Amino acid sequence: SYDSRIIDSCSQQILDTAIRTGAKVAGPIPLPTRRTIIPVNKAPFIDKDAREHFQMIIHKRLIDIISPTDKTIESLMHLDLPAGVDVEIKM
């Protein structure tokens, strides 16, 4: 996610869902923040050295679900998360 508050609330929602279905959970573990800075020219010819800088910050959290049940996986698949949050499930 681009906003740390949104990803913290989503990770809490995932934790609550996993614990409610009877799975053991480890996390959330904050992973390093990826920062991308993009310089853009203000003008193409006259002010070649004048640039604006835009940055994109990506926050990540790792949640390890130990011994999930079928109900846990089904609940996580149907979980409604806000826009801008990407969830990747690996087995």
C-alpha positions in Angstrom: 0.0 0.0 0.0 1.0 3.6 -0.4 -0.4 4.6 3.0 0.9 3.0 6.2 -2.3 3.6 8.2 -4.4 1.7 5.6 -2.1 -1.3 5.5 -2.0 -1.5 9.3 -5.8 -1.5 9.4 -6.0 -4.2 6.7 -3.4 -6.3 8.4 -5.4 -6.1 11.6 -8.5 -7.2 9.6 -6.6 -10.2 8.2 -5.3 -11.1 11.7 -8.8 -11.0 13.2 -10.2 -13.2 10.3 -7.5 -15.8 10.7 -7.7 -16.0 14.5 -11.5 -16.2 14.3 -11.3 -19.2 12.0 -8.9 -21.1 14.3 -5.5 -20.6 12.6 -2.3 -19.6 14.4 -0.8 -16.3 13.2 2.7 -14.8 13.3 3.0 -11.1 12.4 2.5 -8.6 11.0 6.1 -8.0 10.3 6.9 -4.6 8.7 9.2 -5.1 5.7 11.5 -2.4 4.4 9.8 0.5 2.7 10.5 1.0 -1.0 10.9 4.6 -2.0 11.0 5.6 -5.7 11.9 9.1 -6.6 11.1 10.3 -10.1 12.6 13.6 -11.4 10.6 15.5 -14.1 11.8 18.5 -16.1 9.9 21.7 -15.4 10.5 23.1 -18.9 12.0 21.2 -21.9 14.5 23.8 -23.2 15.2 26.9 -21.2 15.3 25.5 -17.7 16.9 22.2 -18.4 18.4 21.9 -14.9 15.1 22.9 -13.1 13.3 19.7 -12.1 10.5 18.6 -9.9 10.8 15.5 -7.8 7.9 13.1 -7.1 8.2 10.1 -4.9 6.2 7.0 -4.4 6.5 5.1 -1.1 5.4 1.5 -0.8 4.8 -0.1 2.6 4.7 -3.9 3.0 3.7 -6.2 5.9 4.3 -9.9 6.2 1.7 -12.1 8.0 2.5 -15.8 8.4 -0.5 -18.0 9.0 0.5 -21.2 10.5 -1.7 -24.3 10.0 -4.6 -22.6 8.1 -7.9 -24.5 7.8 -10.2 -24.5 4.7 -12.4 -22.0 6.4 -9.5 -19.7 6.9 -8.5 -19.7 3.3 -12.1 -19.2 2.2 -12.6 -16.3 4.6 -9.4 -14.6 3.4 -10.4 -15.0 -0.3 -13.7 -13.2 0.4 -12.3 -10.5 2.5 -13.2 -7.0 1.3 -10.1 -4.7 1.5 -9.9 -1.0 0.5 -8.5 0.2 -2.8 -4.7 0.6 -3.0 -4.0 -2.6 -1.0 -2.5 -5.6 -2.8 -2.6 -9.0 -1.1 -0.5 -11.9 -2.3 -1.1 -15.4 -0.9 1.6 -18.1 -1.2 1.3 -21.6 0.0 
